[in-house]
Amino acid sequence: MAHAFLPERAVLAVSGPDARAFLHNVVTCNINSLKPGGARYGALLMPQGKIISDFLIYAPVATPETLLLDLPAARLEDLVKRFTMYRLRANVGFEPQADSAIVAFWGDEAAPEGVEAFPDPRLDELGTRAVVLRATAEGLGGDAFAYAAHRIALGIPEGGADFLYGDAFPHEADMDQLGGVDFKKGCYIGQEVVSRTQHRGIARTRTVAALLAGAPESGTEIKAGEKTVGRIGSIAGGQGIALVRLDRAAEAKASGLPLLAGDVEVTLKAPDWASFDMEGV
């Protein structure tokens, strides 16, 4: 079965006449152009440009003044606090949907009839996702590990596993590659830092695909000799995702040094959808 209830995700409703304008002004993606039935990938950043939380944003057809955020449950409380701090006089409310849950569908499987499914805006191959009642999600069940393996095989990073919230910039999490940053929309929190990185082309750290000759533990440092090059994140079989310094990886290759996570050899490659330069890595 190619569907999965994702219990580590939470749903936040952002509602009110100013919901769209509020989100558009604070998050990295373009909300003004989001059509009913559509989805966006974005994040709320610190003023210094680091990611507080990333999320998928859905625009249900039946509720034009409500947008639904699909986000890591561990980030929900902090995100609500941050949004509330930035609300000022905007007519917008933030309501966690404790009775709702996220289900993902991929491959040839579609959402059940009558369920509004949203295309995952990061990559077509990820499939669709739906917000349903938690009881419905639990009844559908599915295999969350199979979905994780599907995500990892595509090289799609996940916050908390492949990059750390409060520590990573959008370019390091490949958000610029996956439609998570709109570079034409104008100001939002942290925009100056992100734009500077984009225009100067100075994203030396990236989340990339890793081919593994063994089974290192998630979180294991990748080293070239005594020098740390990066860290292993999500793993499924012989594939993984790694957060790496591309310049250090290139130096290691030029020096003939293998990349090792513990005693496991690691081969780095750009995901098929990535356009950043990994020449010499």
Stockholm file with secondary structure:
# STOCKHOLM 1.0

chainA/1-281         MAHAFLPERAVLAVSGPDARAFLHNVVTCNINSLKPGGARYGALLMPQGKIISDFLIYAPVATPETLLLDLPAARLEDLVKRFTMYRLRANVGFEPQADSAIVAFWGDEAAPEGVEAFPDPRLDELGTRAVVLRATAEGLGGDAFAYAAHRIALGIPEGGADFLYGDAFPHEADMDQLGGVDFKKGCYIGQEVVSRTQHRGIARTRTVAALLAGAPESGTEIKAGEKTVGRIGSIAGGQGIALVRLDRAAEAKASGLPLLAGDVEVTLKAPDWASFDMEGV
#=GR chainA/1-281 SS CCEEECTTEEEEEEESTTHHHHHHHHBSSCCTTCCTTCEEEEEEECTTSCEEEEEEEECCTTCTTEEEEEEEGGGHHHHHHHHHHHHTTCCCEEEECTTEEEEEECTTCCCCTTCCEEECTTCGGGCEEEEEEHHHHHHHCBCHHHHHHHHHHHTCCCBTTTBCTTTCCTTTTTTTTTTCCCTTSCCCTTHHHHHHHHHHTCCCEEEEEEEESSCCCTTCEEEETTEEEEEEEEEETTEEEEEEEHHHHHHHHHHTCCCEETTEEEEEECCTTCCSCCTTC
#=GC SS_cons         CCEEECTTEEEEEEESTTHHHHHHHHBSSCCTTCCTTCEEEEEEECTTSCEEEEEEEECCTTCTTEEEEEEEGGGHHHHHHHHHHHHTTCCCEEEECTTEEEEEECTTCCCCTTCCEEECTTCGGGCEEEEEEHHHHHHHCBCHHHHHHHHHHHTCCCBTTTBCTTTCCTTTTTTTTTTCCCTTSCCCTTHHHHHHHHHHTCCCEEEEEEEESSCCCTTCEEEETTEEEEEEEEEETTEEEEEEEHHHHHHHHHHTCCCEETTEEEEEECCTTCCSCCTTC
//
